[in-house]
């Protein structure tokens, strides 16, 4: 309130003992309006505002503060900040005992809350008293900084990942040179052994060379997959029909699907809405996912692919009747080098997730051990790639 209004109110209060019933009623109404105005102002703030006593009892809490700390102003119940935010009292402890002190300057704290919702809160606290000899109280400002903390943590994590990937890329590049050399020399040895055909020793050496060549090929594949994952190319966007791409991938993998005695069921309507995507990158996504599904069904099973759409998105469901995924492994699926397959490199789903993210899409996985796995892909339709915010 302005200084002029406060001064005017002081004059009225000085004449309080001389006011009649009508004057007192007017004064009470005016005070009620002043209180209502202050409440309205404080309740529009995004920051929480508290007033507490030295014992932590809450004298006032605006709406934001009540939401942040789970405070309910219940009649007859004296709520204390110390009960709602355990550990805060000890943090504010001064030399003379627990809790805040009148002589303390501005105090700043950050703490985590798990109730009523997980969040990180920053607290500013300053002491004040009402008049000379008044009991000390404390004004507290609370700010929800969960998003700020999350952004900072993500930035640090991204920097760590970038540094690790840069180092790993260098190592992968250096590994490529000796692998090339090994391949060349194995080929030379193989040619010389062909001239010594007929002996048991040469046949044994030929088998050993073949094993070495297979291992070199496998290592080369790991390096290529790794470099593809950490050196992504921006998508070359063009109009594509998802159903056509899936059909191409299934034709390419048709022989392996037949060899594994897998039944393939598909709902791939030709009328599926067009999306903007990189055709080759999407082929890699579906190739990786179908490959994973096949490897989860070594003794046969059924692979189901369905394409659908709503007003905004195109959805693809890829379901298998394989071994499923353990609950404890579900949260690690997109982590590099996490794999449950013998000989797997754990980069397939990481590549899928990166490509989906680059296309503005999402990937979700549901699985039950012993029942099977469903992977759901969501792509924005062509007309939804640019969306104006209301009022923009």
Secondary structure, DSSP 8 states (H G I E B T S, - for coil): --HHHHHHHHHHHHTGGG--HHHHHHHHHHHHHHHHHHHHHHHT-SSEEEEEETT-BEEEE-HHHHHHHT----TT---BHHHHSTTHHHHT-BTTBSS--TT---EEEEEEE-SSS-EEEEEEEEEEESSTT--EEEEEEEEE-HHHHHHHHHHHHHHHHHHHHHHHHHHHHHHHHHHHHHHHHHHHHHHHHHTTTTSHHHHHHHHHHHHHHHHHHHHHHHHHHHHHHHS------EEE-HHHHHHHHHHHTHHHHHHTTEEEEEE--TT---EEE-HHHHHHHHHHHHHHHHHT-TT-EEEEEEEEE-SSEEEEEEEE-S----HHHHTTTTSTT---STT--S-HHHHHHHHHHHTT-EEEEEEETTTEEEEEEEEE-GGGSS---TT-
